[in-house]
């Protein structure tokens, strides 16, 4: 398990303004596909430490950011760099290698 950041409505803007790429996993406790991809995202956080930031946002506890970004289904994984949305991945069956490659191409 890697070190991931807990994203909230309050810290989101500061988090995505990093000059490193930031992967944000939008998830919920009740979501089956979220539980499938969650451990992969957490493992990825350790793999990319120092090169990128990995964060998880519980959409039930934080509703402002997901609604502002138009997130309609979860899990949704967004990649930001310098505050700008670079990639949008949706679904729980994304291989770790694809996630890693997509994230690090923005490093």
Phi and psi restraints in degrees (range 20) as a CNS / XPLOR table:
assign (resid 1 and name C) (resid 2 and name N)
       (resid 2 and name CA) (resid 2 and name C) 1.0 -93.6 20.0 2
assign (resid 2 and name N) (resid 2 and name CA)
       (resid 2 and name C) (resid 3 and name N) 1.0 -179.0 20.0 2
assign (resid 2 and name C) (resid 3 and name N)
       (resid 3 and name CA) (resid 3 and name C) 1.0 -94.4 20.0 2
assign (resid 3 and name N) (resid 3 and name CA)
       (resid 3 and name C) (resid 4 and name N) 1.0 109.7 20.0 2
assign (resid 3 and name C) (resid 4 and name N)
       (resid 4 and name CA) (resid 4 and name C) 1.0 -112.6 20.0 2
assign (resid 4 and name N) (resid 4 and name CA)
       (resid 4 and name C) (resid 5 and name N) 1.0 160.6 20.0 2
assign (resid 4 and name C) (resid 5 and name N)
       (resid 5 and name CA) (resid 5 and name C) 1.0 -98.2 20.0 2
assign (resid 5 and name N) (resid 5 and name CA)
       (resid 5 and name C) (resid 6 and name N) 1.0 142.3 20.0 2
assign (resid 5 and name C) (resid 6 and name N)
       (resid 6 and name CA) (resid 6 and name C) 1.0 -86.7 20.0 2
assign (resid 6 and name N) (resid 6 and name CA)
       (resid 6 and name C) (resid 7 and name N) 1.0 114.2 20.0 2
assign (resid 6 and name C) (resid 7 and name N)
       (resid 7 and name CA) (resid 7 and name C) 1.0 -88.0 20.0 2
assign (resid 7 and name N) (resid 7 and name CA)
       (resid 7 and name C) (resid 8 and name N) 1.0 140.3 20.0 2
assign (resid 7 and name C) (resid 8 and name N)
       (resid 8 and name CA) (resid 8 and name C) 1.0 -132.7 20.0 2
assign (resid 8 and name N) (resid 8 and name CA)
       (resid 8 and name C) (resid 9 and name N) 1.0 168.8 20.0 2
assign (resid 8 and name C) (resid 9 and name N)
       (resid 9 and name CA) (resid 9 and name C) 1.0 -57.0 20.0 2
assign (resid 9 and name N) (resid 9 and name CA)
       (resid 9 and name C) (resid 10 and name N) 1.0 -34.7 20.0 2
assign (resid 9 and name C) (resid 10 and name N)
       (resid 10 and name CA) (resid 10 and name C) 1.0 -74.5 20.0 2
assign (resid 10 and name N) (resid 10 and name CA)
       (resid 10 and name C) (resid 11 and name N) 1.0 -38.2 20.0 2
assign (resid 10 and name C) (resid 11 and name N)
       (resid 11 and name CA) (resid 11 and name C) 1.0 -101.5 20.0 2
assign (resid 11 and name N) (resid 11 and name CA)
       (resid 11 and name C) (resid 12 and name N) 1.0 -0.1 20.0 2
assign (resid 11 and name C) (resid 12 and name N)
       (resid 12 and name CA) (resid 12 and name C) 1.0 -59.7 20.0 2
assign (resid 12 and name N) (resid 12 and name CA)
       (resid 12 and name C) (resid 13 and name N) 1.0 -50.3 20.0 2
assign (resid 12 and name C) (resid 13 and name N)
       (resid 13 and name CA) (resid 13 and name C) 1.0 -60.6 20.0 2
assign (resid 13 and name N) (resid 13 and name CA)
       (resid 13 and name C) (resid 14 and name N) 1.0 -44.2 20.0 2
assign (resid 13 and name C) (resid 14 and name N)
       (resid 14 and name CA) (resid 14 and name C) 1.0 -63.1 20.0 2
assign (resid 14 and name N) (resid 14 and name CA)
       (resid 14 and name C) (resid 15 and name N) 1.0 -40.3 20.0 2
assign (resid 14 and name C) (resid 15 and name N)
       (resid 15 and name CA) (resid 15 and name C) 1.0 -61.8 20.0 2
assign (resid 15 and name N) (resid 15 and name CA)
       (resid 15 and name C) (resid 16 and name N) 1.0 -48.2 20.0 2
assign (resid 15 and name C) (resid 16 and name N)
       (resid 16 and name CA) (resid 16 and name C) 1.0 -78.1 20.0 2
assign (resid 16 and name N) (resid 16 and name CA)
       (resid 16 and name C) (resid 17 and name N) 1.0 -10.2 20.0 2
assign (resid 16 and name C) (resid 17 and name N)
       (resid 17 and name CA) (resid 17 and name C) 1.0 -81.9 20.0 2
assign (resid 17 and name N) (resid 17 and name CA)
       (resid 17 and name C) (resid 18 and name N) 1.0 11.3 20.0 2
assign (resid 17 and name C) (resid 18 and name N)
       (resid 18 and name CA) (resid 18 and name C) 1.0 -67.5 20.0 2
assign (resid 18 and name N) (resid 18 and name CA)
       (resid 18 and name C) (resid 19 and name N) 1.0 150.2 20.0 2
assign (resid 18 and name C) (resid 19 and name N)
       (resid 19 and name CA) (resid 19 and name C) 1.0 -81.6 20.0 2
assign (resid 19 and name N) (resid 19 and name CA)
       (resid 19 and name C) (resid 20 and name N) 1.0 -3.5 20.0 2
assign (resid 19 and name C) (resid 20 and name N)
       (resid 20 and name CA) (resid 20 and name C) 1.0 -96.5 20.0 2
assign (resid 20 and name N) (resid 20 and name CA)
       (resid 20 and name C) (resid 21 and name N) 1.0 152.5 20.0 2
assign (resid 20 and name C) (resid 21 and name N)
       (resid 21 and name CA) (resid 21 and name C) 1.0 -65.3 20.0 2
assign (resid 21 and name N) (resid 21 and name CA)
       (resid 21 and name C) (resid 22 and name N) 1.0 144.1 20.0 2
assign (resid 21 and name C) (resid 22 and name N)
       (resid 22 and name CA) (resid 22 and name C) 1.0 -124.6 20.0 2
assign (resid 22 and name N) (resid 22 and name CA)
       (resid 22 and name C) (resid 23 and name N) 1.0 119.7 20.0 2
assign (resid 22 and name C) (resid 23 and name N)
       (resid 23 and name CA) (resid 23 and name C) 1.0 -96.5 20.0 2
assign (resid 23 and name N) (resid 23 and name CA)
       (resid 23 and name C) (resid 24 and name N) 1.0 123.9 20.0 2
assign (resid 23 and name C) (resid 24 and name N)
       (resid 24 and name CA) (resid 24 and name C) 1.0 -115.8 20.0 2
assign (resid 24 and name N) (resid 24 and name CA)
       (resid 24 and name C) (resid 25 and name N) 1.0 120.8 20.0 2
assign (resid 24 and name C) (resid 25 and name N)
       (resid 25 and name CA) (resid 25 and name C) 1.0 -95.5 20.0 2
assign (resid 25 and name N) (resid 25 and name CA)
       (resid 25 and name C) (resid 26 and name N) 1.0 113.1 20.0 2
assign (resid 25 and name C) (resid 26 and name N)
       (resid 26 and name CA) (resid 26 and name C) 1.0 -91.6 20.0 2
assign (resid 26 and name N) (resid 26 and name CA)
       (resid 26 and name C) (resid 27 and name N) 1.0 119.6 20.0 2
assign (resid 26 and name C) (resid 27 and name N)
       (resid 27 and name CA) (resid 27 and name C) 1.0 -144.2 20.0 2
assign (resid 27 and name N) (resid 27 and name CA)
       (resid 27 and name C) (resid 28 and name N) 1.0 174.4 20.0 2
assign (resid 27 and name C) (resid 28 and name N)
       (resid 28 and name CA) (resid 28 and name C) 1.0 -147.2 20.0 2
assign (resid 28 and name N) (resid 28 and name CA)
       (resid 28 and name C) (resid 29 and name N) 1.0 152.1 20.0 2
assign (resid 28 and name C) (resid 29 and name N)
       (resid 29 and name CA) (resid 29 and name C) 1.0 -59.5 20.0 2
assign (resid 29 and name N) (resid 29 and name CA)
       (resid 29 and name C) (resid 30 and name N) 1.0 -36.0 20.0 2
assign (resid 29 and name C) (resid 30 and name N)
       (resid 30 and name CA) (resid 30 and name C) 1.0 -83.0 20.0 2
assign (resid 30 and name N) (resid 30 and name CA)
       (resid 30 and name C) (resid 31 and name N) 1.0 -3.0 20.0 2
assign (resid 30 and name C) (resid 31 and name N)
       (resid 31 and name CA) (resid 31 and name C) 1.0 -90.2 20.0 2
assign (resid 31 and name N) (resid 31 and name CA)
       (resid 31 and name C) (resid 32 and name N) 1.0 113.6 20.0 2
assign (resid 31 and name C) (resid 32 and name N)
       (resid 32 and name CA) (resid 32 and name C) 1.0 -58.8 20.0 2
assign (resid 32 and name N) (resid 32 and name CA)
       (resid 32 and name C) (resid 33 and name N) 1.0 -52.8 20.0 2
assign (resid 32 and name C) (resid 33 and name N)
       (resid 33 and name CA) (resid 33 and name C) 1.0 -59.9 20.0 2
assign (resid 33 and name N) (resid 33 and name CA)
       (resid 33 and name C) (resid 34 and name N) 1.0 -30.3 20.0 2
assign (resid 33 and name C) (resid 34 and name N)
       (resid 34 and name CA) (resid 34 and name C) 1.0 -64.1 20.0 2
assign (resid 34 and name N) (resid 34 and name CA)
       (resid 34 and name C) (resid 35 and name N) 1.0 -38.1 20.0 2
assign (resid 34 and name C) (resid 35 and name N)
       (resid 35 and name CA) (resid 35 and name C) 1.0 -69.5 20.0 2
assign (resid 35 and name N) (resid 35 and name CA)
       (resid 35 and name C) (resid 36 and name N) 1.0 -27.4 20.0 2
assign (resid 35 and name C) (resid 36 and name N)
       (resid 36 and name CA) (resid 36 and name C) 1.0 -71.2 20.0 2
assign (resid 36 and name N) (resid 36 and name CA)
       (resid 36 and name C) (resid 37 and name N) 1.0 -45.3 20.0 2
assign (resid 36 and name C) (resid 37 and name N)
       (resid 37 and name CA) (resid 37 and name C) 1.0 -88.0 20.0 2
assign (resid 37 and name N) (resid 37 and name CA)
       (resid 37 and name C) (resid 38 and name N) 1.0 -19.0 20.0 2
assign (resid 37 and name C) (resid 38 and name N)
       (resid 38 and name CA) (resid 38 and name C) 1.0 -51.5 20.0 2
assign (resid 38 and name N) (resid 38 and name CA)
       (resid 38 and name C) (resid 39 and name N) 1.0 -51.8 20.0 2
assign (resid 38 and name C) (resid 39 and name N)
       (resid 39 and name CA) (resid 39 and name C) 1.0 -63.0 20.0 2
assign (resid 39 and name N) (resid 39 and name CA)
       (resid 39 and name C) (resid 40 and name N) 1.0 -31.8 20.0 2
assign (resid 39 and name C) (resid 40 and name N)
       (resid 40 and name CA) (resid 40 and name C) 1.0 -66.5 20.0 2
assign (resid 40 and name N) (resid 40 and name CA)
       (resid 40 and name C) (resid 41 and name N) 1.0 -43.9 20.0 2
assign (resid 40 and name C) (resid 41 and name N)
       (resid 41 and name CA) (resid 41 and name C) 1.0 -63.0 20.0 2
assign (resid 41 and name N) (resid 41 and name CA)
       (resid 41 and name C) (resid 42 and name N) 1.0 -42.8 20.0 2
assign (resid 41 and name C) (resid 42 and name N)
       (resid 42 and name CA) (resid 42 and name C) 1.0 -65.8 20.0 2
assign (resid 42 and name N) (resid 42 and name CA)
       (resid 42 and name C) (resid 43 and name N) 1.0 -38.8 20.0 2
assign (resid 42 and name C) (resid 43 and name N)
       (resid 43 and name CA) (resid 43 and name C) 1.0 -66.7 20.0 2
assign (resid 43 and name N) (resid 43 and name CA)
       (resid 43 and name C) (resid 44 and name N) 1.0 -40.5 20.0 2
assign (resid 43 and name C) (resid 44 and name N)
       (resid 44 and name CA) (resid 44 and name C) 1.0 -59.1 20.0 2
assign (resid 44 and name N) (resid 44 and name CA)
       (resid 44 and name C) (resid 45 and name N) 1.0 -35.8 20.0 2
assign (resid 44 and name C) (resid 45 and name N)
       (resid 45 and name CA) (resid 45 and name C) 1.0 -56.2 20.0 2
assign (resid 45 and name N) (resid 45 and name CA)
       (resid 45 and name C) (resid 46 and name N) 1.0 -39.8 20.0 2
assign (resid 45 and name C) (resid 46 and name N)
       (resid 46 and name CA) (resid 46 and name C) 1.0 -71.1 20.0 2
assign (resid 46 and name N) (resid 46 and name CA)
       (resid 46 and name C) (resid 47 and name N) 1.0 -37.3 20.0 2
assign (resid 46 and name C) (resid 47 and name N)
       (resid 47 and name CA) (resid 47 and name C) 1.0 -66.1 20.0 2
assign (resid 47 and name N) (resid 47 and name CA)
       (resid 47 and name C) (resid 48 and name N) 1.0 -34.5 20.0 2
assign (resid 47 and name C) (resid 48 and name N)
       (resid 48 and name CA) (resid 48 and name C) 1.0 -104.3 20.0 2
assign (resid 48 and name N) (resid 48 and name CA)
       (resid 48 and name C) (resid 49 and name N) 1.0 7.6 20.0 2
assign (resid 48 and name C) (resid 49 and name N)
       (resid 49 and name CA) (resid 49 and name C) 1.0 -52.9 20.0 2
assign (resid 49 and name N) (resid 49 and name CA)
       (resid 49 and name C) (resid 50 and name N) 1.0 130.6 20.0 2
assign (resid 49 and name C) (resid 50 and name N)
       (resid 50 and name CA) (resid 50 and name C) 1.0 92.7 20.0 2
assign (resid 50 and name N) (resid 50 and name CA)
       (resid 50 and name C) (resid 51 and name N) 1.0 -23.4 20.0 2
assign (resid 50 and name C) (resid 51 and name N)
       (resid 51 and name CA) (resid 51 and name C) 1.0 -104.9 20.0 2
assign (resid 51 and name N) (resid 51 and name CA)
       (resid 51 and name C) (resid 52 and name N) 1.0 -29.3 20.0 2
assign (resid 51 and name C) (resid 52 and name N)
       (resid 52 and name CA) (resid 52 and name C) 1.0 -153.9 20.0 2
assign (resid 52 and name N) (resid 52 and name CA)
       (resid 52 and name C) (resid 53 and name N) 1.0 168.2 20.0 2
assign (resid 52 and name C) (resid 53 and name N)
       (resid 53 and name CA) (resid 53 and name C) 1.0 -116.4 20.0 2
assign (resid 53 and name N) (resid 53 and name CA)
       (resid 53 and name C) (resid 54 and name N) 1.0 136.0 20.0 2
assign (resid 53 and name C) (resid 54 and name N)
       (resid 54 and name CA) (resid 54 and name C) 1.0 -117.6 20.0 2
assign (resid 54 and name N) (resid 54 and name CA)
       (resid 54 and name C) (resid 55 and name N) 1.0 130.0 20.0 2
assign (resid 54 and name C) (resid 55 and name N)
       (resid 55 and name CA) (resid 55 and name C) 1.0 -132.6 20.0 2
assign (resid 55 and name N) (resid 55 and name CA)
       (resid 55 and name C) (resid 56 and name N) 1.0 155.6 20.0 2
assign (resid 55 and name C) (resid 56 and name N)
       (resid 56 and name CA) (resid 56 and name C) 1.0 -127.2 20.0 2
assign (resid 56 and name N) (resid 56 and name CA)
       (resid 56 and name C) (resid 57 and name N) 1.0 134.4 20.0 2
assign (resid 56 and name C) (resid 57 and name N)
       (resid 57 and name CA) (resid 57 and name C) 1.0 -123.1 20.0 2
assign (resid 57 and name N) (resid 57 and name CA)
       (resid 57 and name C) (resid 58 and name N) 1.0 120.6 20.0 2
assign (resid 57 and name C) (resid 58 and name N)
       (resid 58 and name CA) (resid 58 and name C) 1.0 -77.2 20.0 2
assign (resid 58 and name N) (resid 58 and name CA)
       (resid 58 and name C) (resid 59 and name N) 1.0 114.2 20.0 2
assign (resid 58 and name C) (resid 59 and name N)
       (resid 59 and name CA) (resid 59 and name C) 1.0 -71.3 20.0 2
assign (resid 59 and name N) (resid 59 and name CA)
       (resid 59 and name C) (resid 60 and name N) 1.0 -19.6 20.0 2
assign (resid 59 and name C) (resid 60 and name N)
       (resid 60 and name CA) (resid 60 and name C) 1.0 -75.8 20.0 2
assign (resid 60 and name N) (resid 60 and name CA)
       (resid 60 and name C) (resid 61 and name N) 1.0 -32.5 20.0 2
assign (resid 60 and name C) (resid 61 and name N)
       (resid 61 and name CA) (resid 61 and name C) 1.0 -88.3 20.0 2
assign (resid 61 and name N) (resid 61 and name CA)
       (resid 61 and name C) (resid 62 and name N) 1.0 -18.7 20.0 2
assign (resid 61 and name C) (resid 62 and name N)
       (resid 62 and name CA) (resid 62 and name C) 1.0 -135.5 20.0 2
assign (resid 62 and name N) (resid 62 and name CA)
       (resid 62 and name C) (resid 63 and name N) 1.0 107.8 20.0 2
assign (resid 62 and name C) (resid 63 and name N)
       (resid 63 and name CA) (resid 63 and name C) 1.0 -106.2 20.0 2
assign (resid 63 and name N) (resid 63 and name CA)
       (resid 63 and name C) (resid 64 and name N) 1.0 -20.8 20.0 2
assign (resid 63 and name C) (resid 64 and name N)
       (resid 64 and name CA) (resid 64 and name C) 1.0 -66.2 20.0 2
assign (resid 64 and name N) (resid 64 and name CA)
       (resid 64 and name C) (resid 65 and name N) 1.0 -54.2 20.0 2
assign (resid 64 and name C) (resid 65 and name N)
       (resid 65 and name CA) (resid 65 and name C) 1.0 -62.1 20.0 2
assign (resid 65 and name N) (resid 65 and name CA)
       (resid 65 and name C) (resid 66 and name N) 1.0 -50.2 20.0 2
assign (resid 65 and name C) (resid 66 and name N)
       (resid 66 and name CA) (resid 66 and name C) 1.0 -57.4 20.0 2
assign (resid 66 and name N) (resid 66 and name CA)
       (resid 66 and name C) (resid 67 and name N) 1.0 -40.1 20.0 2
assign (resid 66 and name C) (resid 67 and name N)
       (resid 67 and name CA) (resid 67 and name C) 1.0 -70.7 20.0 2
assign (resid 67 and name N) (resid 67 and name CA)
       (resid 67 and name C) (resid 68 and name N) 1.0 -36.2 20.0 2
assign (resid 67 and name C) (resid 68 and name N)
       (resid 68 and name CA) (resid 68 and name C) 1.0 -62.6 20.0 2
assign (resid 68 and name N) (resid 68 and name CA)
       (resid 68 and name C) (resid 69 and name N) 1.0 -36.3 20.0 2
assign (resid 68 and name C) (resid 69 and name N)
       (resid 69 and name CA) (resid 69 and name C) 1.0 -86.7 20.0 2
assign (resid 69 and name N) (resid 69 and name CA)
       (resid 69 and name C) (resid 70 and name N) 1.0 -1.8 20.0 2
assign (resid 69 and name C) (resid 70 and name N)
       (resid 70 and name CA) (resid 70 and name C) 1.0 71.8 20.0 2
assign (resid 70 and name N) (resid 70 and name CA)
       (resid 70 and name C) (resid 71 and name N) 1.0 32.3 20.0 2
assign (resid 70 and name C) (resid 71 and name N)
       (resid 71 and name CA) (resid 71 and name C) 1.0 -78.9 20.0 2
assign (resid 71 and name N) (resid 71 and name CA)
       (resid 71 and name C) (resid 72 and name N) 1.0 115.5 20.0 2
assign (resid 71 and name C) (resid 72 and name N)
       (resid 72 and name CA) (resid 72 and name C) 1.0 -107.2 20.0 2
assign (resid 72 and name N) (resid 72 and name CA)
       (resid 72 and name C) (resid 73 and name N) 1.0 -24.7 20.0 2
assign (resid 72 and name C) (resid 73 and name N)
       (resid 73 and name CA) (resid 73 and name C) 1.0 -135.5 20.0 2
assign (resid 73 and name N) (resid 73 and name CA)
       (resid 73 and name C) (resid 74 and name N) 1.0 151.5 20.0 2
assign (resid 73 and name C) (resid 74 and name N)
       (resid 74 and name CA) (resid 74 and name C) 1.0 -128.2 20.0 2
assign (resid 74 and name N) (resid 74 and name CA)
       (resid 74 and name C) (resid 75 and name N) 1.0 152.2 20.0 2
assign (resid 74 and name C) (resid 75 and name N)
       (resid 75 and name CA) (resid 75 and name C) 1.0 -74.8 20.0 2
assign (resid 75 and name N) (resid 75 and name CA)
       (resid 75 and name C) (resid 76 and name N) 1.0 140.9 20.0 2
assign (resid 75 and name C) (resid 76 and name N)
       (resid 76 and name CA) (resid 76 and name C) 1.0 -120.4 20.0 2
assign (resid 76 and name N) (resid 76 and name CA)
       (resid 76 and name C) (resid 77 and name N) 1.0 132.0 20.0 2
assign (resid 76 and name C) (resid 77 and name N)
       (resid 77 and name CA) (resid 77 and name C) 1.0 -117.1 20.0 2
assign (resid 77 and name N) (resid 77 and name CA)
       (resid 77 and name C) (resid 78 and name N) 1.0 122.6 20.0 2
assign (resid 77 and name C) (resid 78 and name N)
       (resid 78 and name CA) (resid 78 and name C) 1.0 -114.0 20.0 2
assign (resid 78 and name N) (resid 78 and name CA)
       (resid 78 and name C) (resid 79 and name N) 1.0 142.8 20.0 2
assign (resid 78 and name C) (resid 79 and name N)
       (resid 79 and name CA) (resid 79 and name C) 1.0 -116.0 20.0 2
assign (resid 79 and name N) (resid 79 and name CA)
       (resid 79 and name C) (resid 80 and name N) 1.0 126.4 20.0 2
assign (resid 79 and name C) (resid 80 and name N)
       (resid 80 and name CA) (resid 80 and name C) 1.0 -118.5 20.0 2
assign (resid 80 and name N) (resid 80 and name CA)
       (resid 80 and name C) (resid 81 and name N) 1.0 155.1 20.0 2
assign (resid 80 and name C) (resid 81 and name N)
       (resid 81 and name CA) (resid 81 and name C) 1.0 -148.8 20.0 2
assign (resid 81 and name N) (resid 81 and name CA)
       (resid 81 and name C) (resid 82 and name N) 1.0 130.1 20.0 2
assign (resid 81 and name C) (resid 82 and name N)
       (resid 82 and name CA) (resid 82 and name C) 1.0 52.3 20.0 2
assign (resid 82 and name N) (resid 82 and name CA)
       (resid 82 and name C) (resid 83 and name N) 1.0 38.1 20.0 2
assign (resid 82 and name C) (resid 83 and name N)
       (resid 83 and name CA) (resid 83 and name C) 1.0 80.6 20.0 2
assign (resid 83 and name N) (resid 83 and name CA)
       (resid 83 and name C) (resid 84 and name N) 1.0 -1.4 20.0 2
assign (resid 83 and name C) (resid 84 and name N)
       (resid 84 and name CA) (resid 84 and name C) 1.0 -106.1 20.0 2
assign (resid 84 and name N) (resid 84 and name CA)
       (resid 84 and name C) (resid 85 and name N) 1.0 132.4 20.0 2
assign (resid 84 and name C) (resid 85 and name N)
       (resid 85 and name CA) (resid 85 and name C) 1.0 -68.7 20.0 2
assign (resid 85 and name N) (resid 85 and name CA)
       (resid 85 and name C) (resid 86 and name N) 1.0 124.7 20.0 2
assign (resid 85 and name C) (resid 86 and name N)
       (resid 86 and name CA) (resid 86 and name C) 1.0 -107.4 20.0 2
assign (resid 86 and name N) (resid 86 and name CA)
       (resid 86 and name C) (resid 87 and name N) 1.0 -37.3 20.0 2
assign (resid 86 and name C) (resid 87 and name N)
       (resid 87 and name CA) (resid 87 and name C) 1.0 -144.7 20.0 2
assign (resid 87 and name N) (resid 87 and name CA)
       (resid 87 and name C) (resid 88 and name N) 1.0 151.9 20.0 2
assign (resid 87 and name C) (resid 88 and name N)
       (resid 88 and name CA) (resid 88 and name C) 1.0 -134.6 20.0 2
assign (resid 88 and name N) (resid 88 and name CA)
       (resid 88 and name C) (resid 89 and name N) 1.0 121.1 20.0 2
assign (resid 88 and name C) (resid 89 and name N)
       (resid 89 and name CA) (resid 89 and name C) 1.0 -121.8 20.0 2
assign (resid 89 and name N) (resid 89 and name CA)
       (resid 89 and name C) (resid 90 and name N) 1.0 134.6 20.0 2
assign (resid 89 and name C) (resid 90 and name N)
       (resid 90 and name CA) (resid 90 and name C) 1.0 -126.8 20.0 2
assign (resid 90 and name N) (resid 90 and name CA)
       (resid 90 and name C) (resid 91 and name N) 1.0 134.8 20.0 2
assign (resid 90 and name C) (resid 91 and name N)
       (resid 91 and name CA) (resid 91 and name C) 1.0 118.9 20.0 2
assign (resid 91 and name N) (resid 91 and name CA)
       (resid 91 and name C) (resid 92 and name N) 1.0 162.7 20.0 2
assign (resid 91 and name C) (resid 92 and name N)
       (resid 92 and name CA) (resid 92 and name C) 1.0 -100.0 20.0 2
assign (resid 92 and name N) (resid 92 and name CA)
       (resid 92 and name C) (resid 93 and name N) 1.0 4.9 20.0 2
assign (resid 92 and name C) (resid 93 and name N)
       (resid 93 and name CA) (resid 93 and name C) 1.0 -114.8 20.0 2
assign (resid 93 and name N) (resid 93 and name CA)
       (resid 93 and name C) (resid 94 and name N) 1.0 39.2 20.0 2
assign (resid 93 and name C) (resid 94 and name N)
       (resid 94 and name CA) (resid 94 and name C) 1.0 -92.2 20.0 2
assign (resid 94 and name N) (resid 94 and name CA)
       (resid 94 and name C) (resid 95 and name N) 1.0 121.1 20.0 2
assign (resid 94 and name C) (resid 95 and name N)
       (resid 95 and name CA) (resid 95 and name C) 1.0 -62.8 20.0 2
assign (resid 95 and name N) (resid 95 and name CA)
       (resid 95 and name C) (resid 96 and name N) 1.0 148.0 20.0 2
assign (resid 95 and name C) (resid 96 and name N)
       (resid 96 and name CA) (resid 96 and name C) 1.0 -58.0 20.0 2
assign (resid 96 and name N) (resid 96 and name CA)
       (resid 96 and name C) (resid 97 and name N) 1.0 -40.0 20.0 2
assign (resid 96 and name C) (resid 97 and name N)
       (resid 97 and name CA) (resid 97 and name C) 1.0 -61.1 20.0 2
assign (resid 97 and name N) (resid 97 and name CA)
       (resid 97 and name C) (resid 98 and name N) 1.0 -38.9 20.0 2
assign (resid 97 and name C) (resid 98 and name N)
       (resid 98 and name CA) (resid 98 and name C) 1.0 -68.0 20.0 2
assign (resid 98 and name N) (resid 98 and name CA)
       (resid 98 and name C) (resid 99 and name N) 1.0 -44.3 20.0 2
assign (resid 98 and name C) (resid 99 and name N)
       (resid 99 and name CA) (resid 99 and name C) 1.0 -58.8 20.0 2
assign (resid 99 and name N) (resid 99 and name CA)
       (resid 99 and name C) (resid 100 and name N) 1.0 -48.4 20.0 2
assign (resid 99 and name C) (resid 100 and name N)
       (resid 100 and name CA) (resid 100 and name C) 1.0 -61.0 20.0 2
assign (resid 100 and name N) (resid 100 and name CA)
       (resid 100 and name C) (resid 101 and name N) 1.0 -48.4 20.0 2
assign (resid 100 and name C) (resid 101 and name N)
       (resid 101 and name CA) (resid 101 and name C) 1.0 -62.4 20.0 2
assign (resid 101 and name N) (resid 101 and name CA)
       (resid 101 and name C) (resid 102 and name N) 1.0 -42.9 20.0 2
assign (resid 101 and name C) (resid 102 and name N)
       (resid 102 and name CA) (resid 102 and name C) 1.0 -65.3 20.0 2
assign (resid 102 and name N) (resid 102 and name CA)
       (resid 102 and name C) (resid 103 and name N) 1.0 -41.3 20.0 2
assign (resid 102 and name C) (resid 103 and name N)
       (resid 103 and name CA) (resid 103 and name C) 1.0 -67.7 20.0 2
assign (resid 103 and name N) (resid 103 and name CA)
       (resid 103 and name C) (resid 104 and name N) 1.0 -48.6 20.0 2
assign (resid 103 and name C) (resid 104 and name N)
       (resid 104 and name CA) (resid 104 and name C) 1.0 -75.4 20.0 2
assign (resid 104 and name N) (resid 104 and name CA)
       (resid 104 and name C) (resid 105 and name N) 1.0 -15.2 20.0 2
assign (resid 104 and name C) (resid 105 and name N)
       (resid 105 and name CA) (resid 105 and name C) 1.0 -68.5 20.0 2
assign (resid 105 and name N) (resid 105 and name CA)
       (resid 105 and name C) (resid 106 and name N) 1.0 -13.5 20.0 2
assign (resid 105 and name C) (resid 106 and name N)
       (resid 106 and name CA) (resid 106 and name C) 1.0 -99.1 20.0 2
assign (resid 106 and name N) (resid 106 and name CA)
       (resid 106 and name C) (resid 107 and name N) 1.0 2.1 20.0 2
